[in-house]
Amino acid sequence: MKRLFIALGLTTALLFGSCKENASSKVNTANVEVAAERDLQAKKLPVMKFDKSEHDFGTIAQGTPQETIFSFTNTGNAPLIITNATSSCGCTVPNPPKDPIAPGEKGELMVKFNGSGQNQVTKTITVLANTEKGQEILRIKAFVNPKGSGPSAALGPVN
């Protein structure tokens, strides 16, 4: 039993003794500089700041096409790239800019709505971009009067 403890002690001493070498002499300074630059670049992100996140078309007649523009600014410190923009329904078509938006620059995202549906209609637009959040959610809404409805329908929803 005594020999087992001695052997275990020697093995532990050898393991910990070999770790006492000068570890800093093994570090490649070029790799440290590359890693530091990579980490600095990773902190640079675009930020998409919209003037509005929702647009209300008000009361419209069914089938009347509508469009609006969502203006935004890249308030971050890297180029903003919109990779995709989709809507919750085929009746709404977003048209984002194709080119990157430089830091401090403005951009516009046009949204077309074909006026389908009836009564209160709300649609969402999901914008995917290279921001920290990764996506932005925009909304459009309208009160759609059915075709051939009388003047009372133009008053909007009744509670």
NORUR-V701723 format. One record per backbone hydrogen bond with DSSP energy under -0.5 kcal/mol. CO is the residue of the C=O (numbers start at 1). NH is the residue of the N-H. Records with the same first field share a line. If there is no record, write none. Layout:
CO=NH + NH
This chain:
1=5
2=6
3=7
4=8
5=9
6=10
7=11
8=12
9=13
10=14
11=15
12=16
13=17
14=18
15=19
17=20
18=21
21=23
22=25
23=26
24=27
27=29
28=31 + 32
29=33
30=34
31=35
32=36
33=37
34=38
35=39
36=40
37=41
38=42
39=43
40=43
41=44
43=45
45=77
46=132
47=49 + 75 + 76
48=50
49=73
53=139
55=57 + 141
58=60 + 143
60=145
61=64
63=65
66=113
68=111
69=71
70=109
71=51
72=107
73=49 + 75
74=104
80=101
81=83 + 130
84=128
86=126
89=92
91=114
92=94
93=112
95=110
100=102
101=80
102=105
105=74
107=72
108=110
109=70
110=95
111=68
112=93
113=66
115=63
119=144
121=142
123=140
124=88
125=127 + 138
126=86 + 128
127=136
128=83 + 84
129=131
130=46
134=129
136=127
138=125
139=55
140=123
141=57
142=121 + 144
143=60 + 145
144=119
145=62
146=149
150=153
151=154
152=155
153=156
